[in-house]
Amino acid sequence: MPYLFTSESVSEGHPDKIADQISDALLDNFLAFDPESKVACETLVTTGQVVLAGEVKSHTYVDLQQITREVINRIGYTKGAYQFSGDSCGIISLIHEQSKDINQGVDRGTKEEQGAGDQGMMFGYATKETENYMPLALDISHKILQELASLRREDDDITYLRPDAKAQVTIEYSDDNVPLRIDTIVISTQHDPFDEDDLKMLKTIKSHLLAILIPRVKKRLPESIQALFTDDIKYYINPTGKFVIGGPHGDTGLTGRKIVVDTYGGKGAHGGGAFSGKDPSKVDRSAAYAARHAAKNLVAAGVADEILVQISYAIGVVQPTSVFVDTYGTAKVEMTDGEIAKIVSNLFDFRPFAIEERLKLRNPIYLETAAYGHMGKEPRIVTKVFESPYNGRIKREVELFTWEKLDMVDLVQEAFNI
């Protein structure tokens, strides 16, 4: 019998995502001027206030306030009417030095001996149902909000949009796990006050989003996915009514509170550790990227149509404590999942330092991950500029989303005789 599955995303102006972006911007600046920085930075945002907390070990100094304000303004919180603005908000820093008890398990005699920065388990997932090997409901949810943000910045077709927004997509699947149609789309977007009454206002917003936003989203999708946008979709646009009060004034935001949005939208699994604000010695982040890299290359190589990879660690220990694989019965090779996992653990080096080196994670590449998902984006090389009153100005060419590269497909196919 067909079944429904739902995923959601949130915009870059959502309070939790503001916090994530600030934390990752601070991390990038530390890594830009000192690639060996150890950072675990948390952010809280609320009405007119930002609180920075966490632990840092670095040979550089960065202007926390300036970086924070730049991030907030870039997102779009630039008006006093929002009750949260990059130019006027208060910023409190409670950041202090990293615990030596933790660091002794990470820094060793050689970098190759680097231990995991914490215990825990991390997951990577990939599926053939989209071109970027991501779950379809989450992929569409991200694209809805990316296009909504573009419309807000263009300020031509829809002039009343504010930064805070959420989207949710429900898809009907067949018994064979094939997407059949989109059942429901929910969009809640913050907006300026309207002169007209609430019912007329909501009608205007809905008509604009259906006539302008949805066609833009469909254009970004392949024809096979566009066909899922039928006339029978149930749309809920701002279903609670007007949404003027939003952002940190409407709801406190915290780093790491959207970990399912950051990963696979509820498909696969999540180990529970957040990503943003953490340098790559924290396996919560780096091993999750490594697991995604492995899962994506395995699916692309034809090992299975859907794969979940789990890696676990003990704090201070170099080698993973386990590597687990679940193909959900979709394996294309004559092996058990346990046999597949054994080959995966030999093929991919999951030692913390090896992950850092292979995926080039000691670079300032993290701000771009902090909104619309850490997984599923296109790898690319960009030039980034960092300026500091203490360190001067530097330009760095960096490679973004290296864990999305399909650079192991040939080796995987050789290992599995595909």
N, C-alpha and C positions, 0 to 999 in steps of 0.2 A: 504494500500500500504506500502511495506517495507520502512524503513527510516534509515538514517545514524546518528550515534552519535560519537563524537570525544572527547578524553581527552589527556592531555599531562603530562609529568613529566620532571624534570631536575635533573642532577647529583649532587652529593655532591660537585663537583668542579665548579658548576655554580656560578657566582659571588653573586647572591642573597642568595644562599644556604651557601656559605662561611660565609656571614654575619649572617645568622640564627644560624649556628653552633657556631660561636664565642659568640654570645649573650647568647645562652643556656649553653655553657661551663662556662661562667662567672656566670650565675645564679646558676648552679650546685655547683660551688665552694662556693658561698655565703651560699647556703642552707646546704652544707655539714658541715660547721663550725658554722653556726647559722641558724637553721631551721625556725626561725621567721623573717628572712630577708624579706624586701620589696624591690623588684627589678623591674625596667622597663628599660632595657638596649638595646640601638639601636647601630647598627654597620654599617659603610660605608666602602667599600673597592674599591680601584682604583689602578692605576699603582703605585706599590711600596709603597702604603700608606694604613693605617687603621685608621679610626676615630671612637672612642668609645664615646657615649653620652648617657645621660639618668639620672635617679634618683634612688638612693639607700638609704635605711635605714637599717643599720646592725650593730651588735656588733663585727663584725669581719673585717679583712682587707685581701684582696687577691691580689696577684701579677698579675695585669691585663695584663702586657706585656708578662710575661712568659706563661700564659694560652693562650693568643691569638696566640703566635708563635707556641705553641704545636698543636693547632687545625689546623693551616694552613699547618704545616709540615705533620700532620697525613693524611690530605686530599690528599697530594701529590705535593704541590707547594714547591719544594725543589731545583729548578734549576734556575740559573740566566737567562737562555734563556726564561723563562716564564714571565720575567719582574715583577714578584711578588713572593716573597719567604719568608717563615716564619723566616728564619735566618737574612734576610737583610732588610725587609720592615720597614718603619717608622711607629710608633704607637703614636697617639695623643689621650689622654684621656680628655674628657670634662664631665665626670660623676660627678654629684653633689647630695646633699641630697634631699630626697623626700619632696614634699610640705606638710606642716603641715595641710593645708586646705583640701587636699585629704585624708590624713591619719586619720583625726578626724572622718570621716565617716566609716572607716574600723575598727579601734581599738575601742572596747567598754569595758564596765565593765566586761563582760564575753565573752569568745570566741564564744559561741552560738549566741550572739547578733551581731556578725560581719556583717557589711553591705557590699553590693556590692562595689567593687573598682571603678566602673564606671557604667553609664547607657548603654543601648544597647540591642541588641537581638543576640542570639546565636542559631545555628542550629546543630542538629545531624541527620544522615541519615543512613539507612541500607537497603540492598536489598538481596534477596535470590539467585541472579544470580551467586555468587561466594561462595566458602567455607568460606571465611572470611567476608562475608556479605558486600563486597565493590563493587562499579561499575566495570565492567569487563575491560573497556577500560583503566581506570586509573591503575588498578591492573597489567595489562600486561605492561603498560608504565613504572611503577616502576620496575618491574622485568627485563625489558630490560636493564635499566640503572644500576641496582644492579649487573647484570651479566657482563656488560661492565666494571664496576669498578673492579670486581674480575679479569677479563682478564687483565686489566691494571696492577694490582698489581702482578699477577702471572708472567707477562712479558715473557711468553713462546711462546704461539701461535701467539699473536699479540703484537709486541714489540714497536710500534710507538705511542701508545695511550697517550694522555694528559688528564688532569682531567676534562675539561669542556665538557658537552654533554647535549643533549635534545632528548627526544623521544615523539612520538605522534602516537596514535592508533585510527583508525576509524573502527567502527563495524556496520554491517548491522543487523537491528532488524526486526522481523516480526510485523504485526499489533497487535499481542498479547504480544509485548515487550519481545520476546524471541530472544537471539543472534543467528543469522543464520550463519554468516561468518565474518572473518576479511577482510575488504575492502582495507585498506591502512595502511602501517607502515612507519613513517618518523623517521629517525635517523640522527642527526648531531653530530659528534664527533670531538673534537679537536685532532690534531695529530702533530707529528714531521714533519719537512720539508722532502720531498722526493727528491732523485736525479733525478728521472724520470719526464717526463712532466706531466701536470695536468691531462690530460685525462687518462693516464696510472695509475697515482696515484689513481684517483677516482675509476677506475676499480678494482684495488687491494684492496682498502678499502671495496668496496661493496662485492667483492667475499669472503673476510675474514669474514665479519659480517654475511653474509647469510650462510656460510658453518660452522662457529664456534659459533657465538653468538646466532643465532636464535634456533639452536638445544638445546643449554643449557637452553634457556628460556622455550622451550616447555617441557623439562624434569621436570620443576618445577610446571607444570600445570596438572590438572586431565585430563584423557583421553577425557572427553566430551569437554573440552576447546581446547585440542590439535587438535581435529577434525576440529576446525574452521580455522586452518592454512592450507588453500588450496593452490594449485599452481596458483590461480588467484589473489593472493594478489599483490597489487601495492606497490613496495618498492621505497622509495626516500631516498638514502643514501648521506649525505652531498650535498643536491641539489643545493646549491649556489656555489659549487666548493671547493677549498682548505680551510681549517679551522686551520691554524697554530696559528694565533693571537687570543687568547681567554682568559678566566678567567677575573680577574679584569683589566688586561691590555687591553682587548678588549671591556669591558663593565663594568661600575660602578655597584657595588652590594649594596643592601640595605636590612636590616632586614625587614621581613614582606611583601615582594613584591611578594611572591609566595603562597598566601593564598588558592588559588583554588587547586594547586598541593598538598598543605598540607592537604586538606580535601577530597573532593569527585569528583574532576575533572570536575566540572560543573554540576554534577547531584545533585538533592536536592536543597540546597540553602546555602548561606553564609552570615553571618551578617555583614561582613566587617572588623572585628577586627582581627589583627594578633596575633600569639601565642608566637613566640620565644622571649626570653629575659624577659618574664613577669612571676612573681611569681604567685601562685595560688589564691591570693586575687583578682587578676584581672580576673573578670568573662569572659572577652573575651576568656581566655584560659580554665579556670576550668569548666565553664558552657558548653562550646562547647564539652569538654570531657564527662561531665555528660549527655548531650543530645545524644551523640553517644552511651554511655553506655545504656541509656534507649531504644533508637531505635533498637540497635542490639539485646537486650534481648527480646524486643517485637516481632521482626521478628522471632527470634529463637524459641520463645514460640508458634508461630503460630497465632498471632493476625492478621498479614497481611503479604503479600509477599514483600511489600515495604513500608517504613515508614519514614516520616520526622517529627522531633520534634523540635519545637521552644520554647525557654525560653527567657523572657525579664526581665530587671532589671532597677531600679532607683538607682543612686549612693547613698550609705549610707543606703539603705533600705534592711532589712533582707530578706523578702519574695519576690519571683519573682512577677512582675506585671502581667505576663500572662504565660500560658502554652498552646501551640497549637500543634495539631497533624494533619497530612495529610497522609492518606493511599493510595492516588491515585486510589481509587476505588478497592483496592486489599484486603480489610478487610475480614477476615474469621469468624468474630464474628458479631452477629446481633445487631450492635450498630452504631450510627453515629460517625463521627470523633470527634465531640464535647463531646460525652459521653465517648469515649475512652480517650480523653485528661483529663477529670475529674478524671478518675481512675488513669491515669499516674501521675497526680499531687499529688494524695494521696499516691501512692505507692512509688514514688521516692522523697526523700527529696532534694529539689533544693536550700536550703539555702546555702550561700557561705561556711560557716564553715563546714556544714554537707557534702558538696561535697568534701572538703579538707580531711576530716576524712575518708569518705567512700572509696575514691579512693587513699588515702595515698599520697597526692600531695605535702606535705611539706618535701619531700625527694629529693635528687639530681638525678633525673630521666629524665632530659630533653634533654641532648645532643643527646640521641638516637632517639628523636622525630624529630630532625631538618633536616633530609634528608630522602627522599623517603616516606614521608607521616607520619602524626601523627596518622592516623587511619588505621586499618586493620592489624596491626602487632601482633605477637604472644606474649601474656603475659608471662613473665618469671622472675625468681629471679636471680640476679647477685650480685657479690661482686665488689665494686668499691673502688679504692684507690685514696685519695686526699692528695697532699703534698703542703706545704706552708712554706716559710722561716719565716713566722710570727706565724703560728698556728701548725706547726709540721706535722706529717703524721697520717692519720686516714684511717681505712677500714670500709666501710659501706655495709651491705647487704640490697639491695633495690629491690622492685618489679616494673618491667617496664610494661607499657601499661595496667594498672589495669582497665581502661575504656573499654578494649576489653574482659574482663572476662564475661562469660555467667553464672554468679552467681545469677541472679535474675529470671531465667527461671521458676523455680518451683513456686515462689511467683506470677509471672505474670499469669501463667496458673491457679493458684488458684483464683486470683482476677477476671479473665475473664471466669472462669468455663470452661476451655479448657481441 
